[in-house]
Amino acid sequence: MSANNLHRDEAVRRSSLLDVGTTRVHLDFASAGTAEVFRSTAEIQFRCSEPGAETFLNLTAPTAHELVLNDVPLDVDAVFDGNRVTLANLAADNVLRVVAYCSYMRTGEGLHRFRDPVDDEIYLYSQFETFDAHRAYACFDQPDLKTVFSLSVTAPEHWQVVSNMAGEASPTTEGVRHWTFADTPRMSTYITAVVAGPYHSVFDNHPGRDGDIPLGLYCRRSLAQHLDHDELFTVTKQGFGFFEQAFDYPYPFGKYDQLFVPEFNAGAMENAGCVTFLEDYVFRARETRSLYERRAETVLHEMAHMWFGDLVTMRWWDDLWLNESFASYMAVFAQTEATRYSTAWATFCNVEKTWAYRQDQLPSTHPIAADIVDNEAVKVNFDGITYAKGASVLKQLVAWVGRPQFLAAMQAYFRRHAWSNTTLADLLTELAQASGRDLRAWSREWLQTAGVNTLRAQFSTENGRFSSFALTQEASAAHPTLRSHRVAIGLYDRTEAGLLRRSRVELDVVGASTQVPQLVGAAQPDLLLVNDDDLSYAKIRLDDRSLATARDAIGQLPDPLARSLVWAAAWDMTRDAEMAARDYVALVLGGVASETDVGLVQTLLRQTRLAIEAYADPAWRGDGLLALANAACDQLFAAGPGSDLQLIWIRTLTASAHRTDHVDLLRALLDGQRSVAGLTVDTELRWTLLTRLVALGVATEEEIEAEELRDSTSAGARHAVGARAARPDVAAKAAAWHALVDSNELPNAMQVATMLGFQQADQRDLLGAYVDPYFAAVGRIWAERTLDTAQTLVEGLYPALLASPETVAKTDAYLESAQPPPALRRLLVEGRAGVTRALAAQQRDAAAPRSDPPA
């Protein structure tokens, strides 16, 4: 059997040979409730530029029943190997008919099948990016062989079936209906889609530029009561209004359906006109405003893809950033301009850019415009570079060339390349013409090199005023490029009205050191903020006086973006072992109570716990967790009843509780023996409390069973397996390990829940027994599991919690002896880098001055 992979050189050759016309597909789901396979029929019309040539078709299926090329039956056993069909002696014009029996999947790839435990109904959805359309139908599965997709489906009579275009169902015959969908425009296989099952649906319309756009929202019936369709339709309509005006190009796919589907591997997928979302975005319990903001960002990100990615598609995965970076940037742009989330750039600074900086410091970092040799490589490239760094660089590009010029370039890009495939050069051409700037040097610096620069202020003072001032720029030895940055420097003073910006200087930073004569003679401020307004993509450092001001008065900064920059700088310094973890913890616990941005509070508390668990001296971890738990307990009772902050603080207390009084409080809240004004202990919070009590060894298997009976949903089942894996005993860890590594029975969502339960930071003594088994199993996992599943297991089971020189040595030994494939090597090297970073930070923290432990 050939590997289920596609190399770039193979794709280039096949693309030079073929021009695909129409792909007609019929899928038969009539027996979806009982059968393990479904009948898939594909008829593909295509031209070949070299008659007589040979190529191949992609099809991953247990059985190919019929293969007919130009009316000549092919010997299935001779030409089909389980992943590919060899096609020889092609004509100039070809018609290929393939009948296969394809597998329903439980991995979130291909055509995923889910059975709802609430009503025993079957739900199906497709997930084809990057290389899984051929798990559902035979096709030439690469982005630049676009085709007109013509779909029909047979399904049980009570099902809804949704695809890229509008469909019609025939009258019921023998318990089934036949659905026929309009032909699509020319599009890539990975954005074709089919979703089927007894989905609950709600409809609306948006008055688009070319007429009404029919809107649909779908979720499982058992989630229907939680679908907040008014809010979702509002964001959707705001997005369409913004994008159609900004791009000066009408929405290109007729109708627009958004479907919340079970056991989804990602946040969402931009199938043209048929966008699928992780159904966790249908909130079945109270959530904070920040999570609604993140959902809105995801909705707008996928909508932006209708233009970036679906209308105009990258030629090959080297230019994946042309899809993801632009969608990420435009989503936040739309949030700030068109929705109630007007401070989304502060969230972007604190979430996306932090992700990008972290990714850009890994040994596996890569240029935004990456070198992708095959589909295994692209799977691990859906990362903080492709999404967040790319979006950050676009943000600074817009500041440089101007917003009107940037949008004019995008408008020209869509008009020129609609329904086709592009490369970086095509985009730069439009940007250069619209802006009048030569962008080749910018592209070399920002798109074609890897690594992140660090900016620091170097100054001297006399009598409280700057006598010299320069900005210095650093780069790592592995990625030494010093880039050109447009940055602002903000000078903030403490006043009765708060920590206010006195003045701001904007300049270009070039090379290792840039003098700033504008600041010579200026009074030294209380807070000196490099990269004020977040104009550039660079890490920044706070001088000692600014750090002291932040520690005492960060809550007095009125601008959430400025606060985000200060918090992010402190976090970077902690991760880079320039600031002791305990000092970061003290900074956060001293200032977070005055922070008004709920999303920022969530991020800070998550980072604080990570600082304690990963970056602090192990001997201080207990003190750090107790300090966090004490603060959380105090703030839980101080927060406004029913507020987002109250919910955040109870979650933080639950995660950090160790001391008896804190644990007793969690138990009393779960049992209903104690209450906090305004706090509703709903289904999700009950599971959060119970799982922590289980992990601490003070709740039992019987309690897990009782809670699972109370919450007999798929979410309840996931919580239950996670809680069982969290039990602090040898048998529980062995059972979880067996389910994950030795068995392939768990569906994707259950695997993730089990791993999260298994990896408990306060159970390192139990986890140590699985370091050697991990390295013994990882090669087999990579070879035998599907790519998504293998990546999830390799990353999720890596012994990152056991940060030690021994873990590093065992990783090195495996890399040396096994010589793993490049994508697997990358994941292991990234895990190793996390351990070495943690060890350096722990050493820095151990050298910090001691303080009295918390009471």
Secondary structure, 3 states (H helix, E strand, C coil): CCCCCCEHHHHHHHHHHEEEEEEEEEEECCCCCCCCEEEEEEEEEEEECCCCCCEEEECCCCEEEEEEECCEECCHHHHECCCEEEECCCCCEEEEEEEEEEECECCCCEEEEEECCCCCCEEEEEECCCCCHHHCCCECCCCCCCEEEEEEEEEECCCEEEECCCEEECCCECCEEEEEECCCCEECHHHCCEEEECCEEEEEEEEECCEEEEEEEEECHHHHHHCCHHHHHHHHHHHHHHHHHHHCCCCCCCCEEEEEECCCCCCEECCCCEEEEEHHHCCCCCCCHHHHHHHHHHHHHHHHHCCECCCEEECCHHHCHHHHHHHHHHHHHHHHHHCCCCCHHHHHHHCHHHHHHHHHCCCCCCCCCCCCCEHHHHHCCCCCHHHHHHHHHHHHHHHHHCHHHHHHHHHHHHHHHCCCEECHHHHHHHHHHHHCCCCHHHHHHHCCCCCCCEEEEEEEEECCEEEEEEEEEECCCCCCCCCCEEEEEEEEEEECCEEEEEEEEEEEECCCEEECHHHCCCECCCEEEECHHHCCCCEECCCHHHHHHHHHHHHHCCCHHHHHHHHHHHHHHHHCCCCCHHHHHHHHHHHHHHCCCHHHHHHHHHHHHHHHHHHCCHHHHHHHHHHHHHHHHHHHHHCCCCCHHHHHHHHHHHHHCCCHHHHHHHHHHHHCCCCCCCCCCCHHHHHHHHHHHHHCCCCCHHHHHHHHHHCCCHHHHHHHHHHHHCCCCHHHHHHHHHHHHHCCCCCHHHHHHHHHHHCCHHHHHHHHHHHHHHHHHHHHHHHHCCHHHHHHHHHHHCCCCCCCHHHHHHHHHHHHHHCCCHHHHHHHHHHHHHHHHHHHHHHHHHCCCCCCCCC
